[in-house]
Amino acid sequence: MTNDKTRVLIVDDIAETRENIRKLLQFETSVDVVGAARTGKEAIELVSELQPHVVLMDINMPDMDGIVATEAIRQKIPWTQIVVLSVQSDANYMRRAMLAGARDFLTKPPAIDDLISAIRRAGTMAVEEKEKVSAGGLTFSPSRGSKMSMPSVFANEGSVITVYSPKGGTGCSTVAANLAISLQNDDSQVIIVDANLQFGDTAIFFNEQGKNHVGDLTIRVDELDPEVVEEVVITHATSGVKILASPPRPEMADEITDDQFIKLLDYLKKLYAYVIIDTSSDLNDLTLAALENAAMVVLITTQDIPAIANSRTFLDVSTALGLPPDSIIFIMNRYDKRINITPEKIGDNFKKQIEAIIPLDSRTVIPSVNRGVPFMLESKNRSQPAGRAMLSLAEIVRERVAQLSVVQ
């Protein structure tokens, strides 16, 4: 056994399952299975003896369930990471496991690629946390697993920019994705959060797919650290934009509260210069939280009458929501100059200027959506009408955020 191998302990009350997992791992040169336990109590004893980096923990065991054992292990050896394996894919099990201190949650039988990836992530985390414990850099909660105590990454917090339209189908996700690309640079890291929890598709606009989602952070919102966030978010390879996807199933939206979401936004502001929120058109509790906790709201309308009417209604109620008028950047998407409903007329009628106009540019926008490649990624598109308008919008956002920071 070499020092760079990840030491793994398998915990399951069924001998056949333990052996099957061992066989899955035997050809992985970076993994060393150092032992196996039949019960939760035996697992706690073996962790003290063998000091594994990672424990593969079953939930349903006769003497002590895996969640109780996970909490006990994390209290005893805080740097050891737990990957829970369960035949139950229920969100409640996942939440309880994460609150107990588990690092990951896989459904049995796990695919070998998913299992190896989870072990590698957990193993890397175990090594890092062990080093920090040795250096005195971590503190641990006696009842809720581990928590890193560290300063914010930014001296000044980042800004939440909520992209919203009270009418569906106006291109909210397209604007959010391309705005994120436009704001991202070496000095300003951007994360885009899909707050349309039931039918969100933000990740699809980046041609990305991942098993993790916003609920994996909200269930641990009181004990987040940068490493946990990094594990959950998707990093878009081309742009570097971080993506926090919506849950994979609509019913999982009910597990996320607006209070949790607000706390998550507060934490993300410590890590990223811009937190872009892609919302649904419904004014539900989560959308309200995204609006009320934003530094800026990008309000989208189009030239069709329902979208215009809904935007007017939203502007009328925005004061009641506590949104300062200057915090709302009113824009028009898909502007077609052949239609006799101009931004100027709407602005005069609403007494609210439309500050950015994104023209109808089907040859640029539609292929990018279908390919899952935001059009602002391609330099040739930045000189097209939609690209120039998006750069203008990004500049407005930057200037408004800069003015806000001076006022504060």
N, C-alpha and C positions, 0 to 999 in steps of 0.2 A: 504493500500500500504506500502510495506517495502522498506527500503533504498537500498537493494541490487537488486531491480528489475530494468530492463532497461526500461526507460520511452520512449514511442514511439508515434510519431505524424504521422497520415496518411493523405496524401495530394493527392486528386484525384477529378476531376470535376464530376465524375459519382457516384451518391449515392450508386448504387448497388455494384460497385467495392469497395468503402470504407467499406461497410457493410460486403462484402465477406472476405476482409482482416481482419477485426475485428474478424469475426467468426473463421478464421484460427488461430488467436492468442489467443483466449479467454481461451483455455485450457493449454497454456504455462505459467507455474507458475513463470517463471523468467522474464516475459514481462508484462508491464502495459501500455495499450493504454490510453494515457492521453488526446487525442483529435483528431479531424479530421478537415481538411480544404478543401474548395471547389476550391480555387484559389491560385495562387502563392502569391498574395499580402496578402491574409488572412493567408497563411502559415507563411510568414515573421512576421506578427503581433503575431500569436500564439506562435511562437518560443520564442519571447521575453517574452511573458507572462508565458508560461508553462515550459520553459527551458528543453525540451526533450533531452535525450541522442541521439536518432536516429529519423530521419525523413525519412519515406517511401514516395518518391517523384515521382509522375507521370511526364512525359515529356510534353505531349500534353495537354495544358490547354488554355482556350480562352484569358485570360487577360495577362498572363505572362507565358512563357514556363518554365518547370521545371529546365532547365539548368540555366536560368537567376536567378530564385528563389534560386537555390542552391548556386550560387556565392554570392548573397545578404545575405543569411543566414550565410554562412561561414565567411563573413566579419563582420557580426553583433555578432554572437555567435560562435567563431572559434572552440570551442571544440565539438559542436554539429556535429554529423556525418550524412551524407546523403547517403541513399541507393536508387538509381534510379530504378524505375520500368517502363518498356516501352514495347509496343507491337512490337517496332522496335528493331531487334537484330543487326542492321547495325553497323559496326565498327566505322563509323564516329560519330554516336550518343554516343557510348561508350567513344570515345576519348574526345569529347566535354564535356561530363559529368565529366570525371576524371580531365580534365584541370580546370573545374569550381570548383573542390574541392570535388566531390563525392567520397565516400569510396568504393562503390560497385555498380554493375550494374546487374540487373536481368531482364529476359524477362517475360512478362506477358503471361498467369497467372503463377506465380512462384510455384514451388513444395514446399510444406510445409517445408520439410527438408532443402532445399536451403534457404528459407526465414528465418527460425529460425537461421540457421548457420550464415547468413549475419548479422542478428540483433545482435547476440551474439558477433561476431567479432567487429562490429561497436560500440556496447555498451561498450565493454572492452576498445576500443580505446578512446571513449568519456571520460570515467572516468579517464584514464591515462592523456589525454591531459588537462582535467579540472584541475587536480592536478598540472600539470606542469605550466599551466597558472597562477594558484594561487601562485606558487613558483617563478614565473618570469623566468621559464626555456624555454619558447617558444617564437619565434617571428613569425609574420604572414605577408604574402605578401598581400597587399591591392587588388591585381587584380587576383591572381591565387590560392586562397584558402590557405590552411595551409602548413607550412614547418617547420620542426624541425631544430633548430640550435644546433648542438652538435658536439663534436670532433669525429675523427675516432676511431673505436674500437681498431685498431692496431696502435702501434707507427710506425711500418714499414708496408708498403703496402704489400699485398699478390702478388702472381705471376699468370699471365695468361699462361696456358699451352694449346696450340691448337693442337688437334689431327686431322691429315689431311691425306687423300690419294687422289691423282689425278685420281685414278681408283675406281669406285664404286664396292662394293662387296668384299672388302679386309678385312672387319671386323673392320672398324673404330669405330662403336658404341660399339662393344664388348670390344675393347681395352680401349676406353674412360671410359666406365662404371666400368670396373675392375681396371683401374688405379685410378679412384676416390676412390673406396673402399680401395685400397692399401695405398693411401696417407692419408686417413681420420684417425685421432686419437684425443684424448682429447685436444691436444695442437695445432692441425692443422685442422681447419674446412674446408671442401671442398664443393664447389658448382659445379655442372655440368650443363652447359648451352647448350641447343639444338639449334644450329645455322643453322640447315637444316630446314628453315622456312616452306617450302612447304610440305615436306613429312618426317619430323623428327619423330623418334621413340625412342628417348632416354628414355622417361618415361616408355615405354613398357618393356625395358630391366630391369627395376626395379619393374615390375608388378604394376606400379602406374598409376593413372589416375586422372586428376584434371581439373577443368573448367578454371583455370587461366593459363596464358602463358606469354612468354617474352614480347609480345606487351602490356600487362598490366603495365609493368614497363617502356618501352620506351616512352609511351605517357606521362609519368610523370617524365621523366628523369631529369628535372631541379629542381624537388622538392621532391626527394626521401628521405626517412628516414628509419632506420632499421625496424620499425614496418610495413611499407608498403611492404618492401621486404619480410619480414617474412610471411605476409598474402598471398603473391602471390606464393612463392616457395613451393614446396612439400618437406616435410621432410620424408626421407625414414626411416621407423620405426626401422628396424633392424640395419642399419649401422650409421644412423645419417647424411648421405650425403644429401645435399640440391639439389633439382632438379628444374631447370627452363625449363619448357616444351616449345615446339614449338606450334604455333597457331593450333587450331583444323581444320581449313579449309585452303587449299592452297592459295586462293585469299587474305587471310589476311596478307600474307607475304609482299604484296606490300605496306602495311601501315607502315612498319618499315624501317627507313633509316639507312644507315651505320653510319651517324653522331650520331644518337640517340644510336645506338648500341655501338659505341666507348665510349660515355659518360656513358652508363650503365656499361661497363666493368671497367671504371675508378672508378665508385662508388663501384662495387662489390669487387674490390681489397681492399677497406677499411674495408670490413666486413669479408672476408674469406682469409685464408692462400693460398689456391689454387683455381683458377677459371679454371676448365677444360672445354674446348669448343669442342663439337662434331660438325664437319662441314660436309657440302655436298662436293662432289668432284668437282663441278663447281667452277671456279674462278670468282664468281660474286662479287659484291661490298661488300656484308656482309662477305663472306669468306676471301676476301682480307683484310678487316678490322680486322678479327679475327687473320689472319696471321701476319699482320704488327704491331699489338699491343700486340703480345705475347712475353713473356720472353723466352719461349721455344716452338718449334714446333716439335711434334712427327710425323715424316713422315713415313707412312706405305707402304710397298710393299709386294707382295707375289711372288711366283716363276713363275707365268705365264707371258708370254712375254709382253702382253699389259700393265700389271701393272708395269713391269720393265721399259718399254719404257716411260711410262707416268712419272714415278719417275725421270728418267733421264732428261726429258724435264723440270720438275719442278725445279730440282736442277740447271739446266742451267739458268732459269729465276729468281731464288731466289735472286741473287745479284741485279738484276734490281728492285726487290721488296723491297730491302733494308734489307734483312735478313742476319745477320752475319752468316758465316758458322758454328760457334760454337753454335749457337742457335738452330740448326737443329739436332735432335736426330733421326737418320735413323734406322728403325727397319724392321725386316722381320716377318710377321705373317704366321701361318699355314705351317711352314717349314717341308717338307717331305724329309728325308735323302735319300729316294729312287730315288729322282729326281736329275739329274746331273747338276742342276743350284744351286750352293752353295752361301752362303752369302759372302764367301771370294772372289769368282770370281766376283761377282757384285761389291763388295767394291773396288777391284783392278781396275776394268774397269771404275768405276765412280770416282775413287780417293776420295771416301767418305766411310769411314768404316761403316758397319752395326753394331750398338752398342748393340742391343738386338735381340735375336732370340726367337720367341714364336713358339714352335713346334706344328705340327698338333696333336691335342689331342681331337678327336671327342667324346670320352666317357665322357670327362669332360665338354667341351664347349657347344656342341649341346643341351644336356638336360637342361643346365643352361639357354640358350637363350629361349628355348621353355617354360620353367617354369617362366621366368621373374625373375630369381634369379642369380645375378652375381656370377660366380663360386668362386670368392675370398671371398665370405661371409662364405663359409663352410671351416672349418679348415682342413678337410681331403684333400680338393682340393689344398691347398697351398703346399702340398708335392708332388703333381702331376707335370708332366713336364710343363704344361701351367702355373700352379700356381707359380712354382719356377721362371719361366721366367718373370712373371708379377711382382713378388717381386723384381727381379733384375732391371727391368725397373723403378719401383718406386724409387729404391735407386739411380739410375742414375739421375732421375729428381731431387730428393732432393739434391744430391751433386752438380749438375749443378746450381740449384737455389742458394744454399749456396755460391758457387764461385761467382755468379753474384752479390750477396749482398755485398760480400767483396770488389769487384771491385768498386761498387757504393759508 
